[in-house]
């Protein structure tokens, strides 16, 4: 009896009466395998099937096998599954467990989903991009085409509020309690350790758990690298009866199945897993969880078009999921490698993938669906505008979308392949180049995790050799290799699937040629120096390992990088020939005249350059330089040297400060004249005043004040003089400059005696800003600073008079400064 069993009657009744519901059940409740079977006899099925979405391939296979076992059958009979590389479905299948991309293809091919009576979204809390897209499409189908279609969203730790808003007022069913209780122990690093190594922390807690707790242990680590390091550190530390089993996505199928199978009799298992083990898996015998508290997420940068892996803290929801793995089959314990106080600081939920993912596949799917903008569908979290726009621009570059956002014929062909648009573009063009088989093999390899894994070099040609059986590798799962080969044959299409003349063994540069079609923004040119560093066509930097065989090549294409902001590490790549690049990508190579400043010559030099993105392919000097190019070179030099390199005068800096003051107090009415804004807008205000200037020395005659004034309309120039006057008249009748550049300005500095009788503090900016008064001694040394003259005369002046008049006896120090006559010099002699 599982906790979910208590709520199954209510769930069945709910789906008899309504078409949509949310089911929240904690880990170990049994929702994944109990709910689909419980719905098999529902009256609303009417001969149709149940479709259940699982976020991971391992979970999909495991769930289908377990449900089939409950029926005394094999997968593919009543219960089957479909993943990208493995399918077990037959004519008798009534429950299909599918991974996320499969659902999208099913609904695109048949928007009515006529074969299915219900769609179940399992482990929806993971909020993957495909799950969000799938729910949006299914919801539209339900509302527009299939009112009878049942939709059930299930999760262990679901934030129900946003999804309830999307779906409307639908029933929310909650299964209380987990199968068995789980006790939590917090094990933060000792405070004396400043930068503790994660591996050392994990190993110490594993040894504690093995010594103090019975049963098998499941350890959560952020990635395969940490798993290998922990496994290595445990060699010789664990007892012979402890079987160490890694579990991560790149592991072969047999090893994954072994990790979740029961431990051999008389032994216990130690499973080292990534987040792949968080959901939908029952690992037999596990009653202890060790949680590192870290997770690795893919975060897309729309500026570079690259995705980087970010390691960070888990959310409370993920920590709860991991904890639940310990209580699935008996009471358990959970060790957390952080403090109880840190637990309160964790984010409630992991950010949805739609906020951080590459949206190109989603945008193409929606274009096929008929939605050219994201607002055509209802989302739990709408796609970020920057990510959406980057995806649209990429798809238009690949000729998959028209200028109006509609899908093109090429886009439809690419989407039908069911792979990333970049790779689909490569496959289709590869066929036309007579390299269809190679393009399909590359696409199959790049859609999956790296065939050879880390430490195997970056050369994609080596992966092709392994896939074709030309190079053996003991680490590779034979079934996975067969599945990749089948995927490659499917992608190659009937025209290139072996019926036409076979392709010869591909050269290194043919691999690079095809990759350049998929990743034109990741073409790299080697920089000078011993370290194999490359500048990419997207403007970013990238580096190969020093010992990588590809490091000898000047030009290459990076198919996989870690996406770091400053300098990405290249994981997969291939060399490419420059003449081939110039031929294949000629439509995207620009040729233009450029100018830059030559400091040695003190003048502009110009050239005609050919570029692919940020990469300079070729250049030649220009004999005749147009005035426009000279101006361009001057502006580039000013940007490089900084705005201070211009002939600023004190008056010009005062002008800048005066306008900045008004821009602050009258938002939107005055231009931004900060150095940063002026630098960005040099073409607008400075360029017209550079006419006739061709050398740096000639800049000295530039009237910078006139150039700055051009930023203001004539009425504004008059207002500037009124609202921010350059000088004020003091009681002696003299005009004194106001310093707007002074700290805490504007500031007026004058001798104290010259301000007698001035009771009201002067103001600028239409009375919004008081002028700060610096009162000076007869020797023009500071005596006091005030922004309130009236208060100064009453409260501060008496003390100043007492302290200072002895030093300046010839100057007036009246007891009542408010009625005294202002004067510049010494005491006036009385009239005779």
C-alpha positions in Angstrom: 0.0 0.0 0.0 1.4 3.4 -1.0 0.3 6.8 0.1 -1.1 7.7 -3.3 -3.5 4.8 -3.1 -5.6 6.6 -0.6 -6.4 9.4 -3.1 -6.8 7.4 -6.3 -10.6 7.0 -5.8 -11.0 10.8 -5.5 -8.7 11.3 -8.5 -10.7 8.9 -10.7 -13.9 10.6 -9.6 -12.5 14.1 -10.3 -11.4 13.1 -13.8 -14.9 11.7 -14.5 -16.4 15.1 -13.6 -13.8 17.5 -15.1 -11.0 17.4 -17.7 -8.1 19.1 -15.9 -6.6 18.6 -12.4 -3.4 19.1 -10.5 -2.0 16.3 -8.3 0.6 17.0 -5.6 2.2 14.0 -4.0 5.5 13.9 -2.1 8.4 11.7 -3.2 7.8 8.0 -2.6 4.0 8.4 -2.8 3.8 6.2 -5.9 2.1 8.7 -8.3 4.3 7.8 -11.3 3.5 4.2 -11.5 0.1 4.0 -9.7 -1.9 6.8 -11.4 -1.6 5.6 -15.0 -2.6 2.0 -14.1 -5.5 3.3 -11.9 -6.9 5.2 -14.9 -6.9 2.2 -17.3 -10.5 1.4 -16.7 -11.9 4.9 -16.8 -15.1 5.3 -18.8 -13.8 8.4 -20.6 -10.9 6.4 -22.2 -13.3 5.0 -24.9 -10.6 2.9 -26.4 -8.0 5.6 -26.5 -4.6 5.6 -24.8 -3.0 7.4 -21.9 0.1 9.5 -22.7 2.5 10.2 -19.8 5.3 12.7 -20.1 8.6 12.0 -18.2 11.4 14.5 -18.2 14.2 12.0 -18.5 14.9 8.9 -20.6 16.0 6.7 -17.6 12.9 7.6 -15.7 10.7 6.9 -18.7 12.2 3.4 -19.2 12.1 2.7 -15.5 8.5 3.7 -15.0 7.3 1.7 -18.0 9.2 -1.4 -16.9 7.8 -1.2 -13.3 4.2 -0.7 -14.5 4.6 -3.6 -17.0 6.0 -5.7 -14.2 2.9 -5.0 -12.1 0.8 -6.4 -14.9 3.0 -9.4 -15.3 4.1 -8.2 -18.8 7.1 -6.9 -20.7 7.4 -3.2 -21.8 5.8 -2.8 -25.1 2.6 -4.6 -24.3 0.0 -2.8 -22.2 2.6 -0.3 -21.1 5.2 1.0 -23.5 7.7 3.8 -23.8 9.2 6.1 -26.4 12.5 7.9 -26.1 14.6 9.5 -28.8 16.9 6.4 -29.1 14.7 3.6 -27.8 11.1 2.6 -28.3 8.9 -0.2 -27.0 5.4 0.2 -28.4 3.0 -2.3 -29.9 -0.6 -2.4 -31.2 -1.8 -3.5 -27.7 -0.1 -0.6 -25.9 -2.6 1.5 -23.8 -0.1 3.6 -21.7 2.7 5.3 -23.5 5.5 6.8 -21.4 7.3 9.3 -23.5 10.1 11.9 -23.1 9.4 15.5 -23.7 10.5 16.0 -27.3 8.3 13.1 -28.3 5.1 14.8 -27.0 5.8 17.9 -29.1 6.2 15.9 -32.2 3.0 13.9 -31.5 0.9 17.0 -31.1 2.5 18.8 -34.1 1.7 15.8 -36.3 -1.8 15.4 -34.8 -3.1 18.5 -33.0 -6.3 16.6 -32.1 -4.3 13.9 -30.3 -7.0 11.5 -31.5 -5.3 8.4 -30.3 -5.1 9.7 -26.7 -7.8 10.3 -24.0 -5.4 11.8 -21.4 -2.0 13.5 -21.2 -0.2 13.2 -17.8 2.7 15.5 -17.0 4.8 13.7 -14.4 7.4 15.5 -12.2 6.3 18.8 -13.6 8.1 20.6 -10.8 11.3 20.3 -12.9 9.7 22.9 -15.3 11.8 21.8 -18.3 11.4 23.9 -21.5 9.7 21.0 -23.3 7.3 20.4 -20.5 6.2 24.0 -20.5 5.8 24.0 -24.2 4.0 20.7 -24.2 1.5 21.9 -21.6 0.9 25.1 -23.5 0.2 23.2 -26.7 -1.9 20.5 -25.0 -3.9 23.2 -23.2 -4.7 24.9 -26.6 -5.7 21.6 -28.1 -7.9 20.9 -25.1 -9.6 24.3 -25.3 -9.9 24.6 -29.1 -10.2 21.1 -30.4 -10.7 18.4 -27.7 -12.9 19.4 -24.8 -12.9 15.8 -23.7 -9.1 15.5 -23.5 -8.0 14.9 -19.9 -4.9 16.8 -18.6 -3.3 15.9 -15.3 -0.3 17.7 -14.0 1.6 15.7 -11.3 4.5 16.7 -9.1 6.1 16.1 -5.7 7.0 19.7 -4.9 4.9 21.8 -7.2 4.4 25.5 -6.8 0.7 25.3 -7.6 0.0 29.0 -7.7 1.4 29.9 -11.1 0.1 26.8 -12.9 -3.3 27.2 -11.3 -3.4 30.7 -12.7 -2.6 29.3 -16.1 -5.1 26.5 -16.1 -7.8 28.4 -14.3 -10.0 27.2 -11.4 -9.1 23.5 -11.6 -9.1 20.9 -8.8 -5.9 20.5 -6.8 -5.5 17.1 -5.1 -2.9 16.5 -2.5 -1.6 13.2 -1.2 -0.3 13.7 2.3 2.7 12.0 3.7 5.4 9.9 2.3 5.8 6.1 2.4 8.3 6.3 5.3 9.8 9.0 7.6 13.2 10.4 6.8 15.4 11.9 9.5 17.7 14.8 8.5 21.3 15.5 9.7 23.1 18.7 8.7 26.8 18.3 8.1 28.3 21.7 7.0 32.0 22.0 6.5 34.0 22.9 9.6 34.2 26.6 10.2 38.0 26.4 10.4 38.1 25.4 6.7 38.0 28.5 4.4 37.5 26.7 1.1 36.6 23.1 1.7 36.8 20.7 -1.2 33.5 19.3 -2.0 35.0 15.8 -2.7 36.6 15.7 0.8 33.3 16.8 2.4 31.3 14.2 0.6 33.7 11.4 1.2 33.8 12.2 5.0 30.0 12.1 5.2 29.8 8.9 3.1 32.1 7.1 5.5 30.1 8.4 8.5 26.8 7.1 6.8 28.3 3.7 6.0 29.6 3.3 9.5 26.4 4.4 11.3 23.5 3.5 9.0 22.4 0.2 7.5 21.2 -0.1 3.9 22.4 1.3 0.6 23.4 5.0 0.1 22.4 7.4 -2.6 24.8 10.4 -3.0 23.8 13.5 -5.0 26.6 15.3 -6.8 26.5 18.2 -9.3 28.1 16.3 -12.3 29.9 13.3 -13.7 33.3 14.9 -12.9 32.6 15.1 -9.2 31.2 11.5 -9.4 34.5 10.2 -10.8 36.6 12.1 -8.3 34.5 10.9 -5.3 34.7 7.3 -6.6 38.4 7.6 -7.0 38.8 9.0 -3.4 36.7 6.1 -2.0 39.1 3.4 -3.4 40.4 1.5 -0.4 38.1 3.3 2.0 34.9 1.3 1.7 34.3 -2.3 2.8 34.4 -5.1 0.2 30.6 -5.6 0.6 29.9 -2.0 -0.7 29.3 -1.8 -4.4 30.1 1.7 -5.8 27.7 2.5 -8.7 27.8 5.8 -10.7 24.6 7.1 -12.2 24.6 10.0 -14.7 23.1 10.7 -18.1 26.2 9.9 -20.2 26.5 6.4 -18.7 25.6 3.5 -20.8 22.2 1.9 -20.4 23.5 -1.3 -18.8 25.4 0.7 -16.1 22.3 2.9 -15.5 20.1 -0.2 -15.0 22.7 -1.7 -12.7 22.8 1.4 -10.6 19.0 1.3 -9.9 18.8 -2.5 -9.5 18.9 -4.2 -6.0 22.4 -4.7 -4.5 23.7 -8.3 -4.8 22.8 -10.5 -1.9 25.0 -9.9 1.2 26.2 -6.5 -0.1 25.0 -2.9 0.0 25.1 -0.3 -2.7 26.7 3.2 -2.8 25.1 5.1 -5.8 26.9 8.3 -6.9 24.3 10.2 -8.9 23.6 13.5 -10.5 20.1 15.1 -10.4 19.0 12.3 -12.8 18.1 10.3 -9.6 15.9 13.1 -8.1 12.7 12.0 -9.8 10.6 8.9 -10.7 13.3 6.4 -9.7 13.1 3.8 -7.0 16.7 2.6 -6.3 16.2 -0.6 -4.5 17.6 -0.8 -1.0 18.4 2.9 -0.6 17.6 4.2 2.9 20.4 6.8 3.2 20.8 10.0 1.1 23.9 12.2 1.1 23.1 15.5 -0.5 26.0 17.8 -1.6 23.5 20.6 -2.0 24.7 21.5 -5.4 23.3 21.2 -8.9 24.5 22.0 -12.4 22.2 23.9 -14.7 22.5 25.0 -18.4 22.1 28.8 -18.7 21.9 30.3 -22.1 23.4 33.7 -23.0 21.5 35.4 -25.8 24.4 37.8 -26.4 26.9 35.1 -27.3 24.4 32.4 -28.4 26.2 30.0 -26.2 25.1 27.9 -23.2 27.2 27.5 -20.1 26.9 25.1 -17.2 26.5 26.8 -13.9 27.0 25.1 -10.6 25.0 26.5 -7.7 22.9 25.7 -4.7 19.9 23.5 -4.9 16.5 24.9 -4.1 14.4 23.8 -1.2 12.1 21.9 -3.6 15.1 19.9 -5.0 16.4 19.3 -1.5 13.0 17.9 -0.5 13.0 15.7 -3.6 16.4 14.3 -2.8 15.5 13.7 0.8 12.5 11.8 -0.4 14.7 9.2 -2.1 15.6 7.9 1.3 12.1 7.1 2.4 10.7 5.2 -0.6 11.0 1.6 0.7 11.7 2.0 4.5 12.4 4.7 7.1 15.6 6.5 6.1 18.0 9.3 6.9 19.3 12.2 4.8 22.7 13.9 5.4 22.8 17.5 4.0 26.2 19.1 3.5 25.1 22.5 4.7 23.8 24.0 7.9 20.3 24.2 9.2 20.5 28.0 9.0 21.6 27.9 5.4 18.5 25.8 4.6 16.3 28.8 5.3 18.3 30.8 2.7 17.8 28.4 -0.2 15.5 29.5 -3.0 12.1 27.9 -2.9 12.2 26.5 -6.4 14.7 26.0 -9.2 14.2 28.6 -12.0 12.1 27.2 -14.8 14.2 26.2 -17.8 12.2 28.5 -20.1 13.9 31.5 -18.4 17.4 30.3 -19.0 17.3 28.1 -22.2 18.1 28.5 -25.9 14.7 29.1 -27.3 15.5 28.4 -31.0 13.8 25.0 -31.0 10.8 26.4 -29.2 10.4 29.4 -31.5 10.5 27.0 -34.6 7.9 24.7 -33.0 5.6 27.6 -32.3 6.1 29.0 -35.9 5.0 25.6 -37.2 2.0 25.7 -34.8 1.1 29.1 -36.2 2.2 31.3 -33.3 4.8 33.9 -34.4 4.9 35.7 -31.1 4.9 34.1 -27.6 1.7 35.9 -26.6 -0.3 33.6 -28.9 -0.2 30.9 -26.2 -0.8 30.9 -22.5 2.4 30.3 -20.4 3.1 29.7 -16.8 6.3 31.8 -17.3 6.5 33.6 -20.7 9.7 33.3 -22.7 12.2 36.1 -21.9 12.1 38.7 -24.7 15.9 38.8 -25.2 16.1 35.0 -25.6 13.1 35.0 -27.9 14.6 37.8 -30.1 18.0 36.0 -30.3 16.2 32.8 -31.4 14.2 34.6 -34.1 17.4 36.2 -35.5 19.2 32.9 -35.6 16.3 31.2 -37.4 16.0 34.0 -39.9 19.8 33.7 -40.5 19.2 30.0 -41.1 16.4 30.8 -43.5 13.9 29.0 -41.4 11.8 32.0 -40.6 10.7 34.8 -42.9 11.0 38.5 -42.1 7.4 38.3 -40.8 8.2 35.4 -38.4 6.4 32.8 -40.5 8.0 29.4 -40.9 9.6 28.8 -44.3 9.7 25.6 -46.4 13.3 25.1 -45.2 12.1 25.7 -41.6 9.4 23.0 -42.0 11.9 20.5 -43.4 14.3 21.3 -40.5 11.6 21.0 -37.8 10.5 17.6 -39.2 13.9 16.2 -38.4 13.3 16.6 -34.7 16.7 18.0 -33.8 18.1 21.5 -33.0 17.6 23.9 -35.9 21.3 24.4 -36.2 21.9 20.7 -36.8 18.9 20.3 -39.0 20.2 23.2 -41.2 23.5 21.3 -41.4 21.9 18.0 -42.3 19.8 19.5 -45.1 22.6 21.5 -46.6 25.0 18.5 -46.1 22.8 16.4 -48.4 23.1 19.0 -51.1 26.9 19.0 -50.7 27.0 15.2 -51.1 27.9 14.8 -47.4 24.5 13.7 -46.2 25.6 10.7 -44.3 28.4 12.6 -42.5 26.1 15.5 -41.6 23.5 13.1 -40.2 26.2 11.3 -38.1 27.4 14.6 -36.8 23.9 15.7 -35.9 23.2 12.4 -34.1 26.4 12.7 -32.1 25.9 16.4 -31.2 22.3 15.8 -30.1 23.5 13.3 -27.5 26.1 13.6 -24.8 29.7 13.3 -25.9 30.3 9.8 -27.1 33.9 9.6 -25.8 33.4 11.8 -22.6 35.8 14.2 -21.0 39.6 13.9 -21.5 39.3 12.4 -25.0 40.3 15.4 -27.0 38.0 17.8 -28.9 38.3 16.3 -32.4 34.8 15.5 -33.8 36.4 13.3 -36.5 37.4 10.8 -33.8 33.8 10.5 -32.8 32.8 9.8 -36.4 35.4 7.0 -36.5 34.0 5.4 -33.4 30.5 5.7 -34.7 31.5 4.0 -37.9 33.3 1.2 -36.1 36.7 2.4 -37.4 38.0 2.8 -33.8 37.1 0.7 -30.8 36.4 2.0 -27.3 35.7 -0.2 -24.3 33.9 2.6 -22.5 31.1 2.9 -25.0 27.8 1.2 -24.6 27.1 -1.0 -27.6 23.4 -0.4 -27.4 23.9 3.3 -27.3 26.2 3.1 -30.3 23.6 1.2 -32.2 20.9 3.7 -31.3 23.1 6.6 -32.5 23.7 4.7 -35.8 20.0 4.3 -36.3 19.4 7.9 -35.5 22.0 8.9 -38.1 20.4 6.7 -40.7 17.0 8.2 -40.0 18.4 11.8 -40.3 20.3 10.9 -43.5 17.0 10.2 -45.2 16.2 7.8 -48.0 18.3 9.7 -50.5 21.5 9.2 -48.6 20.7 6.2 -46.4 23.0 3.9 -48.4 21.1 3.6 -51.7 23.2 6.3 -53.4 26.9 5.9 -53.9 28.6 5.6 -50.4 30.6 8.5 -49.1 34.3 8.0 -48.7 36.0 8.3 -45.3 35.5 12.0 -44.4 38.5 14.3 -44.1 39.0 16.5 -41.0 38.1 19.6 -42.9 34.9 18.0 -44.3 33.7 17.6 -40.7 34.6 21.2 -40.1 32.9 22.4 -43.2 29.6 20.9 -42.1 30.0 22.2 -38.5 30.5 25.7 -39.9 27.0 25.5 -41.5 25.5 24.7 -38.0 27.8 27.0 -36.0 28.8 30.0 -38.2 29.1 32.1 -35.0 31.6 29.7 -33.5 34.2 29.7 -36.2 37.6 30.3 -34.5 40.9 31.8 -35.7 43.9 31.1 -33.6 45.5 34.0 -31.8 49.3 34.4 -31.7 51.1 32.8 -28.8 51.9 29.3 -27.5 48.6 28.7 -25.8 45.9 27.5 -28.3 43.6 30.5 -27.9 41.0 31.4 -30.6 38.9 34.4 -31.4 35.4 33.3 -32.4 33.2 34.9 -35.1 30.7 35.9 -32.4 33.4 38.1 -30.8 34.1 35.8 -27.8 37.3 34.1 -26.9 37.9 30.4 -26.6 40.7 28.0 -25.7 41.7 24.4 -26.3 43.7 22.2 -24.0 47.5 22.6 -24.7 47.8 18.9 -25.5 44.8 18.7 -27.8 45.6 17.5 -31.3 43.5 20.3 -32.9 45.8 23.0 -31.4 48.0 23.0 -34.5 45.2 24.3 -36.7 44.8 28.0 -37.4 41.0 27.7 -38.2 38.5 25.5 -36.6 34.8 25.3 -35.7 33.7 24.8 -32.1 30.6 22.6 -31.8 30.6 22.5 -28.0 32.0 25.0 -25.5 31.4 25.7 -21.8 30.1 29.2 -22.6 32.2 31.1 -20.0 31.9 34.9 -20.4 35.6 35.7 -20.8 37.1 32.7 -22.5 35.2 29.5 -23.2 36.8 26.1 -23.1 36.3 24.1 -26.4 35.1 20.6 -25.9 34.2 19.5 -29.4 35.6 21.0 -32.7 37.0 20.3 -36.1 39.4 22.2 -38.4 38.2 24.0 -41.4 39.7 25.5 -44.5 39.4 29.3 -45.0 38.6 29.0 -48.8 35.8 26.6 -48.1 34.4 29.0 -45.4 34.5 31.9 -47.9 32.7 29.8 -50.4 30.0 28.2 -48.2 29.3 31.3 -46.1 29.8 34.0 -48.8 26.3 35.4 -48.2 27.3 36.2 -44.7 30.7 37.6 -45.3 30.8 41.4 -45.3 33.3 43.6 -47.1 33.7 47.2 -46.0 36.1 50.1 -45.7 37.4 50.6 -42.2 39.5 53.2 -40.5 41.6 53.1 -37.3 44.0 55.4 -35.6 47.7 54.9 -35.9 49.4 56.3 -32.9 52.9 56.2 -34.4 51.9 58.1 -37.5 49.5 60.4 -35.6 46.8 59.9 -38.3 44.1 57.7 -39.6 44.9 54.6 -41.7 42.2 52.9 -43.7 41.8 49.5 -45.2 39.3 47.4 -47.1 38.4 44.3 -45.0 36.5 41.1 -45.4 34.9 39.8 -42.2 32.8 36.9 -41.0 31.2 38.3 -37.9 34.1 39.5 -35.7 36.7 37.6 -37.6 39.0 39.4 -40.1 39.4 37.2 -43.1 41.5 39.5 -45.3 42.5 43.2 -45.7 44.3 45.6 -47.9 45.3 49.2 -47.4 43.3 52.0 -49.1 45.3 54.6 -51.0 42.6 57.3 -50.9 40.9 57.9 -47.6 37.5 59.6 -47.6 36.6 62.3 -45.1 34.0 59.9 -43.7 36.6 57.3 -43.0 38.9 59.8 -41.4 36.1 60.8 -39.1 35.4 57.2 -38.3 39.0 56.6 -37.4 39.1 59.8 -35.2 36.0 58.7 -33.3 37.5 55.2 -32.8 40.7 56.8 -31.4 38.7 59.0 -29.1 36.8 56.0 -27.7 40.0 54.1 -27.2 41.9 57.0 -25.6 38.9 58.2 -23.5 36.9 61.4 -23.5 39.6 63.1 -21.5 41.8 63.1 -24.6 39.6 65.9 -26.0 40.5 69.6 -25.4 38.3 70.1 -22.4 38.2 73.6 -20.9 37.1 74.4 -17.4 34.0 76.1 -18.9 33.2 72.9 -20.9 33.4 70.8 -17.7 31.2 73.3 -15.9 28.7 73.1 -18.8 28.6 69.3 -18.5 28.0 69.5 -14.7 25.3 72.1 -15.1 23.4 70.0 -17.7 23.9 66.9 -15.6 22.3 68.7 -12.6 19.2 69.7 -14.6 19.0 66.1 -16.1 18.9 64.8 -12.5 16.1 67.1 -11.3 14.1 67.3 -14.5 14.1 63.6 -15.7 13.5 63.2 -19.4 13.8 66.9 -20.2 17.6 67.2 -20.4 20.1 64.9 -22.2 22.4 62.5 -20.4 25.8 64.1 -20.6 27.8 61.7 -18.5 31.2 60.7 -20.0 29.7 57.2 -20.8 26.7 58.7 -22.6 28.9 61.2 -24.5 31.3 58.5 -25.6 28.4 56.3 -26.9 26.9 59.3 -28.8 30.1 60.7 -30.4 28.6 60.4 -33.9 25.7 62.6 -32.9 27.4 65.6 -31.2 31.1 65.5 -32.0 31.4 64.1 -35.5 30.0 67.2 -37.3 32.7 69.3 -35.7 35.5 67.1 -36.9 35.3 68.3 -40.5 38.7 69.3 -41.8 40.6 67.6 -38.9 42.7 64.7 -40.1 45.5 64.6 -37.5 45.4 64.3 -33.7 47.4 67.5 -33.3 44.6 69.3 -35.1 42.1 68.4 -32.4 43.6 71.2 -30.3 41.6 73.7 -32.4 38.3 72.0 -31.8 35.7 74.2 -30.2 34.5 71.6 -27.8 32.0 74.0 -26.1 30.2 74.5 -29.4 30.0 70.7 -30.0 28.5 70.2 -26.6 26.0 73.0 -27.1 24.7 71.1 -30.1 23.1 68.6 -27.7 20.7 71.3 -26.6 17.9 72.9 -28.5 18.1 76.7 -28.6 15.3 77.2 -26.0 17.2 74.8 -23.7 20.4 76.8 -24.1 18.5 79.8 -22.8 17.0 77.8 -20.0 20.4 76.5 -19.0 21.6 80.1 -18.4 18.5 80.7 -16.3 18.2 77.5 -14.4 22.0 76.9 -13.9 23.7 80.3 -14.1 27.5 80.3 -14.3 27.7 83.1 -11.7 25.6 84.8 -9.0 25.7 88.4 -7.8 26.5 88.7 -4.1 25.6 91.6 -1.7 28.7 93.7 -2.7 27.4 93.8 -6.3 30.2 91.5 -7.5 29.6 88.5 -9.7 31.0 85.3 -8.3 31.4 82.0 -10.3 29.4 79.0 -9.2 31.3 75.7 -9.3 29.0 72.9 -10.5 31.9 70.4 -10.7 32.7 70.6 -6.9 31.9 67.7 -4.6 28.4 68.2 -3.2 28.0 71.2 -5.5 27.0 73.6 -6.8 29.4 75.7 -4.7 29.8 79.5 -4.4 33.0 80.6 -2.5 33.3 84.1 -1.2 34.8 86.1 1.7 32.5 86.1 4.7 32.5 89.9 4.9 31.2 90.1 1.3 28.1 88.2 2.2 26.9 90.3 5.2 23.1 91.0 4.9 22.6 88.0 2.6 20.0 86.1 4.6 18.5 83.8 2.0 20.5 80.9 0.5 20.6 81.2 -3.3 19.1 78.3 -5.3 19.4 77.0 -8.8 17.4 74.5 -10.9 14.2 76.5 -10.4 14.5 76.5 -6.6 15.1 72.7 -6.4 18.8 72.9 -5.4 20.3 75.2 -2.8 23.8 76.5 -3.5 26.4 75.4 -1.0 28.2 78.5 0.4 31.9 78.3 1.2 32.6 81.2 3.6 36.2 82.3 3.4 38.5 84.3 5.7 40.1 87.6 4.5 43.1 85.4 3.5 40.6 83.2 1.5 40.9 80.2 3.8 37.8 78.2 4.5 35.9 79.3 7.7 32.6 77.5 7.3 30.4 75.6 4.8 26.6 76.0 4.8 23.6 75.5 2.6 21.5 77.6 5.0 22.8 81.1 5.4 20.0 82.3 7.7 20.9 79.5 10.2 24.6 80.1 9.9 24.4 83.9 10.8 22.3 83.1 13.9 23.9 79.9 15.2 27.5 79.5 13.8 28.7 83.1 13.0 29.1 84.1 16.7 31.6 81.4 17.3 33.4 82.0 14.0 33.6 85.8 15.0 35.1 84.9 18.4 37.7 82.5 17.0 38.8 84.6 14.0 38.5 88.4 14.5 41.7 88.5 16.6 43.6 87.2 13.5 42.1 89.7 11.2 41.5 92.9 13.3 41.5 95.2 10.3 38.4 93.5 8.9 34.9 94.0 10.2 33.3 91.5 12.5 30.0 93.1 13.5 27.8 91.5 16.1 24.8 91.7 13.8 25.9 90.5 10.3 22.4 90.6 9.0 22.3 94.4 9.1 26.0 95.1 8.4 27.2 96.4 5.0 28.9 93.8 2.9 32.4 94.7 1.8 35.5 93.2 0.2 38.3 95.0 2.1 39.2 96.2 5.6 37.1 98.3 7.9 35.9 101.5 6.3 37.1 104.7 7.9 34.3 106.9 9.3 33.5 109.9 7.2 35.0 113.3 8.4 
